[in-house]
Amino acid sequence: MSAVTWFRRRPKTAATVAVDLDVARRAAEAVNRGDVDEANRIVNATTDPQAHAFEAFRFIDVEA
């Protein structure tokens, strides 16, 4: 009887981008100020805007 594997490891891509946390923090600060255009400019100036924008979510203040 074979074991069912629900989760399989996928090979990582060869090029992984290191996210600059300072850039992510600056983008989050811009979002917190309400300046989304500035946040876009900050993350779009990086080599991987999607990764930096995703990381910025850690630093965005959320009011409950």
C-alpha positions in Angstrom: 0.0 0.0 0.0 1.5 3.3 -1.0 1.3 6.4 1.2 -0.7 9.3 -0.1 1.3 12.4 -0.5 -0.7 15.5 -0.2 2.2 17.9 -0.1 5.1 17.5 -2.5 8.2 19.5 -2.5 8.7 21.5 -5.6 12.1 22.4 -6.8 13.1 26.0 -5.9 13.7 28.3 -8.8 17.4 28.9 -9.5 17.2 32.7 -8.8 15.8 33.6 -5.5 15.6 37.3 -4.8 16.6 38.6 -1.4 14.1 41.1 -0.2 15.5 44.3 1.2 13.5 44.9 4.4 14.4 48.6 4.5 12.7 49.0 1.1 9.7 47.0 2.4 9.5 49.2 5.5 9.6 52.4 3.5 6.9 51.2 1.2 4.7 50.2 4.2 5.3 53.6 5.8 4.1 55.3 2.5 1.0 53.1 2.6 0.4 54.0 6.2 0.6 57.7 5.3 -1.9 57.1 2.5 0.6 57.7 -0.3 0.1 54.6 -2.4 1.8 56.1 -5.5 5.0 56.6 -3.5 4.8 53.0 -2.3 4.4 51.8 -5.9 7.5 53.9 -6.9 9.5 52.4 -4.1 8.8 48.8 -4.8 8.9 49.2 -8.6 12.5 50.5 -8.3 13.6 47.0 -7.1 14.5 43.9 -9.1 11.4 42.1 -7.8 8.5 44.5 -7.1 6.1 41.7 -6.2 8.3 40.2 -3.5 9.0 43.6 -2.0 5.3 44.6 -2.0 4.3 41.3 -0.4 7.0 41.7 2.3 5.7 45.3 3.0 2.4 43.8 4.2 4.2 42.8 7.4 4.8 46.4 8.2 1.4 47.9 7.2 -0.6 49.1 10.2 -4.1 47.7 10.4 -6.7 49.4 12.5 -9.3 47.0 14.0 
